Amino acid sequence: NAGVTQTPKFQVLKTGQSMTLQCAQDMNHNSMYWYRQDPGMGLRLIYYSASEGTTDKGEVPNGYNVSRLNKREFSLRLESAAPSQTSVYFCASTNGPGTEAFFGQGTRLTVV
Amino acid sequence: SQKIEQNSEALNIQEGKTATLTCNYTNYSPAYLQWYRQDPGRGPVFLLLIRENEKEKRKERLKVTFDTTLKQSLFHITASQPADSATYLCALDPMNTGFQKLVFGTGTRLLVSP
């Protein structure tokens, strides 16, 4: 039982490059999330998927797109990376209100 | 505006003492509040959830209180150990709907010295 798995763990991009962060959960959770974490800012919600087939914007969606490929997988795409997107990205999943969130180990992204 | 505030300064305590961390929120009416632990380079890990009708919740050396009048939650670690050193995050769901969308505080770093 792996929980939430994110790939890659580290990535360096040049400004303007694109990439996709992958996330998969094996707990049969309905809801999945992408957060970014910056020093002094805490975790901020980028996009979320309440259930398979739906996605919606969070607090800081600009510059990102997401795909809920199936119930297990939720990917985050940066179409044209900018230095402001340098951050640690976390994927999470839950099984509804009042339940704990399970997080992946994070992706440390640097945009130069 | 809506805010969740945790003390941004690190809390330094000696081993064996009780650590108390504070989470204050403004302009939310959450049905429950959660606490997470985060170690460097790792994702947050769930610790406890407390509901609005619960005054206190305990799990081993951990205790959480929730005061909806003060809009505050306190997180206590009794008989603290160096292994308790980490950043602790509080989180709440502002929507109280059929879908959970957690909003997190910035976290408080706890350092327990031997």
Contacts between the chains, C-beta under 8 A, distances in Angstrom:
chain1	res1	chain2	res2	distance
A	4	B	43	7.6
A	31	B	99	6.5
A	31	B	100	6.4
A	33	B	101	7.7
A	33	B	102	7.8
A	35	B	104	7.8
A	40	B	8	7.0
A	40	B	106	6.5
A	41	B	106	6.8
A	42	B	89	7.3
A	42	B	104	5.1
A	42	B	105	6.0
A	42	B	106	3.8
A	42	B	107	6.2
A	43	B	44	7.4
A	43	B	89	7.2
A	43	B	104	4.1
A	45	B	101	6.8
A	45	B	102	7.8
A	45	B	103	7.3
A	48	B	101	6.1
A	50	B	99	4.5
A	58	B	101	7.5
A	90	B	43	5.3
A	90	B	44	7.6
A	92	B	43	7.6
A	94	B	100	5.3
A	94	B	102	7.8
A	96	B	98	7.5
A	96	B	99	7.6
A	96	B	100	6.2
A	97	B	31	7.6
A	97	B	93	6.3
A	97	B	96	7.6
A	97	B	97	7.4
A	97	B	98	6.6
A	97	B	99	6.9
A	97	B	100	4.5
A	98	B	31	7.4
A	98	B	32	5.6
A	98	B	49	6.7
A	98	B	51	7.4
A	98	B	93	7.9
A	98	B	100	7.2
A	99	B	100	6.9
A	100	B	34	7.0
A	100	B	46	3.6
A	100	B	49	6.8
A	101	B	34	7.6
A	101	B	36	7.8
A	101	B	44	7.5
A	101	B	46	6.5
A	101	B	91	7.6
A	101	B	100	7.8
A	101	B	102	5.9
A	102	B	46	7.4
A	103	B	43	3.2
A	103	B	44	5.2
A	103	B	45	7.3
A	104	B	43	5.5
A	105	B	41	8.0
A	105	B	42	6.2
A	105	B	43	5.5
A	106	B	41	7.3
A	106	B	42	7.2
A	106	B	43	5.5
